[in-house]
C-alpha cells in the first residue's frame, strides 16, 4: 500500500495522465491495479506487473464496449472480471501450475 503522500501523488498523476490521454471520465481502481501488479510480480517475475496491468486494462476495455469484442458491461465490472482471471492465473503460477489450454489458446 502506498503511503498517504504516495497515494496523493499517484492520484494526481492518474488524473493528469487521463487528461493527456483524453479519457477524462476514466475512474481507476488504483488499489486493485496495485494489488494485481504486486501479485503478478511476486508470482511470476517483476516485469509481469506492468504487462499484467496493461493486459487486464485492455481486456476490460474490450469487454466494456471500448473495442470490437465489447459486451457493454460497466468498466468497473469489466475490470473486476479481467482482474479475477489474472489473480487466478497468478495463484496458479505461484503454485507451479501455469496455464491450462482452452478453446482460445
VOBA-1610 file (N, C-alpha, C; in pm, whole numbers, padded with zeros to 5 digits, always signed):
BEGIN
Unk+00083-00118+00000Unk+00000+00000+00000Unk+00088+00125+00000Unk+00055+00219-00085Unk+00133+00343-00082Unk+00098+00425+00042Unk+00193+00507+00084Unk+00166+00598+00195Unk+00064+00702+00148Unk+00014+00782+00242Unk-00083+00885+00205Unk-00025+00982+00103Unk+00102+01020+00122Unk+00167+01110+00026Unk+00180+01045-00111Unk+00221+00919-00113Unk+00233+00847-00240Unk+00097+00831-00307Unk-00006+00802-00229Unk-00140+00786-00284Unk-00188+00917-00347Unk-00155+01028-00283Unk-00193+01159-00337Unk-00120+01186-00469Unk+00009+01158-00473Unk+00087+01177-00595Unk+00033+01086-00705Unk+00004+00961-00671Unk-00050+00867-00769Unk-00184+00915-00824Unk-00268+00967-00738Unk-00397+01020-00781Unk-00379+01139-00875Unk-00288+01229-00839Unk-00261+01344-00925Unk-00205+01299-01060Unk-00112+01204-01054Unk-00054+01151-01178Unk-00162+01088-01265Unk-00249+01007-01206Unk-00355+00940-01281Unk-00448+01041-01347Unk-00483+01146-01273Unk-00570+01249-01329Unk-00502+01322-01444Unk-00376+01355-01427Unk-00301+01424-01533Unk-00286+01335-01656Unk-00256+01208-01635Unk-00243+01114-01747Unk-00377+01096-01818Unk-00485+01087-01743Unk-00618+01073-01803Unk-00649+01194-01891Unk-00614+01314-01843Unk-00636+01434-01926Unk-00551+01428-02052Unk-00426+01391-02038Unk-00335+01386-02153Unk-00380+01283-02255Unk-00437+01172-02206Unk-00485+01066-02297Unk-00629+01089-02341Unk-00689+01197-02294Unk-00826+01235-02329Unk-00927+01127-02290Unk-00910+01074-02169Unk-01005+00979-02112Unk-01052+01034-01978Unk-01115+01149-01986Unk-01150+01226-01866Unk-01246+01154-01773Unk-01332+01069-01827Unk-01431+01002-01743Unk-01381+00871-01683Unk-01255+00840-01703Unk-01199+00714-01653Unk-01180+00720-01501Unk-01234+00620-01434Unk-01209+00603-01291Unk-01121+00480-01275Unk-01008+00498-01212Unk-00911+00390-01196Unk-00924+00330-01057Unk-00940+00200-01052Unk-00940+00128-00924Unk-00795+00106-00884Unk-00734+00212-00832Unk-00590+00211-00808Unk-00546+00099-00715Unk-00619+00075-00609Unk-00578-00031-00517Unk-00585-00168-00584Unk-00686-00190-00667Unk-00697-00317-00739Unk-00578-00334-00833Unk-00546-00229-00907Unk-00433-00236-01001Unk-00302-00259-00926Unk-00284-00189-00815Unk-00162-00208-00736Unk-00153-00349-00679Unk-00265-00401-00629Unk-00267-00539-00577Unk-00234-00639-00687Unk-00293-00618-00804Unk-00269-00708-00916Unk-00123-00702-00961Unk-00069-00581-00968Unk+00072-00567-01006Unk+00164-00635-00904Unk+00134-00616-00777Unk+00214-00678-00672Unk+00206-00830-00681Unk+00085-00881-00697Unk+00065-01027-00703Unk+00136-01087-00824Unk+00124-01022-00940Unk+00189-01077-01060Unk+00341-01068-01049Unk+00392-00962-00989Unk+00538-00952-00970Unk+00588-01060-00876Unk+00512-01086-00770Unk+00551-01188-00673Unk+00535-01329-00727Unk+00435-01351-00812Unk+00404-01485-00860Unk+00483-01526-00983Unk+00519-01429-01065Unk+00585-01460-01192Unk+00726-01401-01188Unk+00741-01280-01236Unk+00865-01202-01226Unk+00824-01056-01215Unk+00916-00972-01172Unk+00885-00830-01153Unk+00827-00767-01279Unk+00883-00800-01394Unk+00836-00741-01520Unk+00693-00780-01556Unk+00638-00880-01490Unk+00499-00920-01516Unk+00400-00815-01468Unk+00440-00731-01373Unk+00349-00633-01314Unk+00293-00534-01417Unk+00377-00461-01490Unk+00320-00367-01587Unk+00250-00436-01703Unk+00303-00550-01745Unk+00240-00623-01855Unk+00102-00672-01814Unk+00091-00725-01693Unk-00038-00773-01642Unk-00138-00658-01631Unk-00093-00547-01574Unk-00183-00431-01559Unk-00231-00383-01695Unk-00142-00376-01792Unk-00182-00334-01926Unk-00283-00430-01987Unk-00253-00559-01981Unk-00340-00658-02044Unk-00477-00664-01978Unk-00482-00652-01846Unk-00612-00650-01776Unk-00691-00527-01818Unk-00624-00412-01825Unk-00692-00291-01870Unk-00744-00303-02012Unk-00664-00362-02098Unk-00705-00380-02237Unk-00825-00473-02247Unk-00819-00585-02176Unk-00931-00680-02177Unk-01057-00617-02120Unk-01041-00539-02013Unk-01157-00472-01953Unk-01217-00372-02051Unk-01133-00299-02121Unk-01182-00204-02221Unk-01260-00272-02332Unk-01209-00385-02378Unk-01281-00460-02481Unk-01416-00507-02430Unk-01418-00563-02310Unk-01544-00614-02257Unk-01643-00503-02230Unk-01595-00388-02190Unk-01684-00277-02157Unk-01738-00207-02282Unk-01697-00253-02398Unk-01752-00195-02520Unk-01663-00093-02585Unk-01539-00085-02541Unk-01446+00011-02600Unk-01373-00048-02720Unk-01396-00175-02748Unk-01328-00240-02860Unk-01424-00330-02934Unk-01373-00405-03026Unk-01456-00486-03114Unk-01528-00600-03044Unk-01480-00642-02927Unk-01542-00755-02858Unk-01634-00711-02744Unk-01666-00584-02739Unk-01738-00527-02626Unk-01874-00589-02600Unk-01903-00605-02471Unk-02032-00658-02430Unk-02119-00550-02368Unk-02063-00431-02349Unk-02140-00322-02293Unk-02152-00322-02143Unk-02080-00407-02070Unk-02087-00405-01923Unk-02013-00281-01872Unk-02036-00248-01747Unk-01971-00130-01690Unk-01819-00150-01686Unk-01744-00041-01700Unk-01598-00054-01691Unk-01553-00116-01559Unk-01619-00084-01448Unk-01579-00140-01319Unk-01599-00291-01317Unk-01712-00337-01367Unk-01738-00482-01371Unk-01640-00551-01466Unk-01615-00490-01580Unk-01521-00549-01675Unk-01381-00558-01616Unk-01341-00454-01543Unk-01210-00455-01478Unk-01202-00565-01373Unk-01307-00577-01292Unk-01308-00681-01190Unk-01302-00820-01251Unk-01375-00842-01359Unk-01373-00973-01426Unk-01235-01006-01480Unk-01174-00910-01547Unk-01040-00933-01603Unk-00938-00954-01492Unk-00950-00876-01385Unk-00857-00890-01272Unk-00872-01025-01204Unk-00995-01075-01193Unk-01017-01208-01134Unk-00942-01315-01211Unk-00948-01307-01343Unk-00877-01404-01427Unk-00726-01394-01401Unk-00675-01272-01397Unk-00532-01253-01376Unk-00489-01298-01236Unk-00569-01266-01133Unk-00536-01311-00998Unk-00532-01464-00992Unk-00628-01528-01056Unk-00633-01676-01058Unk-00507-01732-01125Unk-00471-01674-01237Unk-00353-01721-01308Unk-00226-01698-01224Unk-00219-01585-01155Unk-00105-01559-01066Unk-00096-01667-00958Unk-00210-01701-00900Unk-00211-01806-00797Unk-00166-01939-00855Unk-00214-01970-00974Unk-00173-02094-01040Unk-00023-02097-01063Unk+00032-01985-01111Unk+00176-01978-01135Unk+00253-01994-01005Unk+00206-01929-00900Unk+00275-01937-00770Unk+00276-02079-00717Unk+00173-02156-00752Unk+00164-02295-00709Unk+00232-02389-00807Unk+00292-02334-00913Unk+00361-02415-01012Unk+00271-02478-01115Unk+00149-02426-01127Unk+00055-02486-01221Unk+00057-02419-01358Unk+00057-02295-01376Unk+00058-02235-01509Unk-00075-02245-01580Unk-00076-02215-01707Unk-00197-02203-01787Unk-00241-02335-01843Unk-00372-02363-01834Unk-00428-02482-01896Unk-00492-02442-02027Unk-00466-02512-02136Unk-00522-02475-02266Unk-00675-02468-02265Unk-00727-02373-02340Unk-00871-02358-02359Unk-00899-02353-02507Unk-01022-02329-02543Unk-01058-02317-02684Unk-00988-02198-02751Unk-00949-02099-02672Unk-00885-01980-02728Unk-00734-01992-02735Unk-00673-02093-02673Unk-00527-02099-02673Unk-00473-02174-02791
//
